[in-house]
Amino acid sequence: MKASQFLVPRAALCALIASGSALALSLSAANFSVSVGPGLAFNPSSLTIQVGDTVTWSGLVSFHTVTSDSAPEVFCGTARAATCTKTFTTPGVFPYHCIPHESFGMKGTLTVKPAAGKPPTAQITNPVDGDVFPAPASVHIDATAGDTDGKVTQVEFFADAKSLGVDGTSPFGIDSSALSDGHYTLTARATDNSSLITTSAPVKITVVIAQAPLMSKVDLNGLGVFSFDYSTQMGLRYIVQLNSALSTDKWTSLETNKAVATVSHFSRLLTPGPLAMPPEGYYRVLVHP
């Protein structure tokens, strides 16, 4: 550690990826149309939809029917109509026909597939966007992931496009070590038991070459305050420690802070009394690893 010391899908399976936002899959019901013609035929005669979708048959001109060959889907019944609209809630393959013109081949087939599943969620909870670490950095990355209609099978972690590894058990996390100085974009990619994938919003971190903090302006004033300044690099965390005797390695942490400027200030109230003095020993400032 650097230190200074001194003495004293579908119709709407859409994958949306945007800077700062998570990847999401948008699922919505769709509308389909089937017309009559040319001739005595449904067009298209074969159609595949998903549960929750709606189909409208047009051009029936009160001359045709849209009748299921069998239960449970009755389509539009046996009556002739100008149009027919139905929302399908049961998966399966359903043949249908026009009663007056079935012998002319006026038939169709509707295939209803189960509704697509909902994708998982993923979010990095540690570190947070903008964190700064000293090089070479060892960063523990935590993420939460969930799935409302299944389960999350794994979370894969990335630094930029490089995979850092996979965790298949909640709570999800991974250790990334020996990151050199530079800027990194961290993401977590969750996969559920339906093979649907969601990538978390990016978290950007910076790894810098840390400089040993320099102490200055050591002061023991008449107001009962002992203080000093020390140089810092913005975003890095620092620890102020005290050791009563360098013959031991017993350092006591007095303060930990995240630098918001290039100089930080440390101060302590002294023990009241006629000879008020700061605790004797060595003070040092470390860059938090």
Beta strands, then each sheet from edge to edge (+ up, - down):
strand 1: 3-7
strand 2: 14-18
strand 3: 21-26
strand 4: 31-36
strand 5: 42-43
strand 6: 46-50
strand 7: 54-58
strand 8: 67-68
strand 9: 84-87
strand 10: 92-97
strand 11: 107-113
strand 12: 121-126
strand 13: 132-134
strand 14: 137-146
strand 15: 152-159
strand 16: 162-167
strand 17: 172-179
strand 18: 182-192
strand 19: 197-199
strand 20: 203-208
strand 21: 215-220
strand 22: 225-231
strand 23: 237-243
strand 24: 252-258
strand 25: 263-269
strand 26: 282-287
sheet 1: 1+ 26- 23+ 24-
sheet 2: 2+ 3-
sheet 3: 5+ 4- 7- 9+
sheet 4: 6+ 11+ 10- 8+
sheet 5: 12+ 14- 17+
sheet 6: 13+ 20+ 18- 15+ 16-
sheet 7: 13+ 20+ 18- 19+
sheet 8: 21+ 22- 25+
end
